[in-house]
Amino acid sequence: MDGEAEALTRKAVEMALEGDGAALRLCLERIAPPRKDAPVEFALPAMASAQDAATAAASILAAVANAELTPGEGAHVMALVETYRRTLETTELESRLAALEGGKA
């Protein structure tokens, strides 16, 4: 197959131009691949605490229930919210620990 990529590509293009559906689909997928990810737009409350993340999660579930988001989109956004919630929680615990350690000094 060494050195045959150009010839194979040319043949696939020729077949596509002659009306071969499979070759046409192959060529079009290379020219304009299907989008694997797309932005979603919906109302999401600001998050500054773990409780806010719970409110955001409820908003996501409502958006899925109201067909504003697909279940897959909702799951992806929910995963982002969960990651952010853990970050908020860790930051809060770190602050509390620093305050406790500071009080012992």
Sine and cosine of phi, psi and omega as CSV:
sin_phi,cos_phi,sin_psi,cos_psi,sin_omega,cos_omega
0.00,0.00,-0.18,0.98,0.02,-1.00
-0.85,0.53,0.77,-0.63,0.06,-1.00
0.98,0.19,0.11,0.99,-0.05,-1.00
-0.97,-0.23,-0.05,1.00,-0.06,-1.00
-0.84,0.53,-0.70,0.72,-0.03,-1.00
-0.91,0.42,-0.68,0.73,0.00,-1.00
-0.91,0.41,-0.66,0.75,0.03,-1.00
-0.91,0.42,-0.65,0.76,0.03,-1.00
-0.89,0.45,-0.72,0.69,0.01,-1.00
-0.86,0.52,-0.70,0.72,-0.01,-1.00
-0.89,0.46,-0.68,0.73,0.02,-1.00
-0.88,0.47,-0.65,0.76,0.03,-1.00
-0.91,0.41,-0.70,0.72,0.01,-1.00
-0.87,0.49,-0.71,0.70,0.01,-1.00
-0.89,0.46,-0.64,0.77,0.03,-1.00
-0.89,0.46,-0.69,0.73,0.00,-1.00
-0.92,0.38,-0.41,0.91,0.04,-1.00
-1.00,0.09,-0.05,1.00,0.09,-1.00
0.97,-0.24,0.12,0.99,0.04,-1.00
-0.93,0.36,0.92,-0.40,-0.09,-1.00
-0.88,0.48,-0.68,0.73,-0.02,-1.00
-0.91,0.41,-0.68,0.74,0.02,-1.00
-0.92,0.40,-0.63,0.78,0.03,-1.00
-0.89,0.46,-0.71,0.71,0.02,-1.00
-0.88,0.47,-0.69,0.73,0.02,-1.00
-0.86,0.50,-0.73,0.69,-0.01,-1.00
-0.91,0.42,-0.68,0.73,-0.02,-1.00
-0.92,0.40,-0.58,0.82,0.04,-1.00
-0.91,0.42,-0.48,0.88,0.02,-1.00
-0.99,0.16,-0.54,0.84,-0.01,-1.00
-0.96,0.27,-0.73,0.68,-0.03,-1.00
-0.69,-0.72,0.99,0.14,-0.02,-1.00
-0.88,0.47,0.52,-0.86,0.03,-1.00
-0.89,0.46,0.61,-0.79,0.02,-1.00
-0.92,0.38,0.75,-0.66,0.02,-1.00
-1.00,-0.06,-0.30,0.95,-0.04,-1.00
-0.52,-0.85,0.63,-0.77,0.01,-1.00
-0.67,-0.75,0.54,-0.84,0.03,-1.00
-0.92,0.39,0.53,-0.85,0.09,-1.00
-0.87,-0.50,0.54,-0.84,-0.03,-1.00
-0.78,-0.63,0.84,-0.54,0.05,-1.00
-0.30,-0.95,0.27,-0.96,-0.03,-1.00
-0.96,0.28,0.77,-0.63,0.04,-1.00
-0.67,-0.74,0.83,-0.55,-0.03,-1.00
-0.92,0.39,0.42,-0.91,0.05,-1.00
-0.90,0.43,0.51,-0.86,-0.02,-1.00
-0.83,-0.55,0.86,-0.50,0.06,-1.00
-0.79,-0.61,-0.06,1.00,0.00,-1.00
-0.49,-0.87,0.20,-0.98,0.05,-1.00
-0.88,0.47,-0.58,0.81,0.05,-1.00
-0.89,0.45,-0.64,0.77,0.06,-1.00
-0.88,0.47,-0.59,0.81,0.03,-1.00
-0.91,0.42,-0.60,0.80,0.06,-1.00
-0.90,0.44,-0.64,0.77,0.05,-1.00
-0.90,0.43,-0.66,0.75,0.03,-1.00
-0.89,0.45,-0.65,0.76,0.03,-1.00
-0.88,0.48,-0.65,0.76,0.04,-1.00
-0.89,0.45,-0.61,0.79,0.04,-1.00
-0.90,0.44,-0.63,0.78,0.01,-1.00
-0.91,0.41,-0.71,0.70,0.04,-1.00
-0.87,0.50,-0.65,0.76,0.03,-1.00
-0.91,0.42,-0.64,0.77,0.02,-1.00
-0.90,0.44,-0.62,0.79,0.06,-1.00
-0.92,0.38,-0.70,0.71,-0.01,-1.00
-0.88,0.47,-0.54,0.84,-0.01,-1.00
-1.00,-0.03,0.15,0.99,0.02,-1.00
0.89,0.46,0.42,0.91,0.13,-0.99
-0.98,0.18,-0.49,0.87,0.06,-1.00
-0.79,-0.61,0.53,-0.85,0.14,-0.99
-0.97,0.25,0.33,-0.94,0.07,-1.00
-0.84,0.55,-0.61,0.79,0.04,-1.00
-0.91,0.42,-0.69,0.72,0.05,-1.00
-0.89,0.46,-0.68,0.73,0.01,-1.00
-0.87,0.50,-0.66,0.75,0.01,-1.00
-0.90,0.44,-0.65,0.76,0.01,-1.00
-0.92,0.40,-0.69,0.72,0.01,-1.00
-0.92,0.39,-0.62,0.78,0.03,-1.00
-0.88,0.48,-0.63,0.78,0.04,-1.00
-0.90,0.44,-0.62,0.78,0.06,-1.00
-0.90,0.43,-0.69,0.72,0.01,-1.00
-0.89,0.46,-0.67,0.74,0.00,-1.00
-0.90,0.44,-0.66,0.75,0.04,-1.00
-0.89,0.45,-0.68,0.73,0.01,-1.00
-0.91,0.42,-0.63,0.77,0.03,-1.00
-0.87,0.49,-0.69,0.73,0.03,-1.00
-0.90,0.44,-0.60,0.80,0.05,-1.00
-0.90,0.44,-0.70,0.72,0.05,-1.00
-0.88,0.47,-0.70,0.71,-0.02,-1.00
-0.89,0.46,-0.70,0.71,0.01,-1.00
-0.89,0.45,-0.67,0.75,0.01,-1.00
-0.89,0.45,-0.67,0.74,0.02,-1.00
-0.90,0.43,-0.70,0.72,0.03,-1.00
-0.89,0.45,-0.63,0.77,0.02,-1.00
-0.89,0.46,-0.67,0.74,0.03,-1.00
-0.90,0.43,-0.68,0.73,0.02,-1.00
-0.90,0.44,-0.67,0.74,0.01,-1.00
-0.89,0.45,-0.68,0.73,0.02,-1.00
-0.89,0.45,-0.62,0.78,0.02,-1.00
-0.92,0.40,-0.66,0.75,0.02,-1.00
-0.91,0.41,-0.68,0.73,0.01,-1.00
-0.92,0.39,-0.58,0.81,0.03,-1.00
-0.93,0.37,-0.54,0.84,0.01,-1.00
-0.95,0.31,-0.39,0.92,0.02,-1.00
-0.99,0.15,-0.34,0.94,-0.09,-1.00
-0.94,0.35,0.00,0.00,0.00,0.00
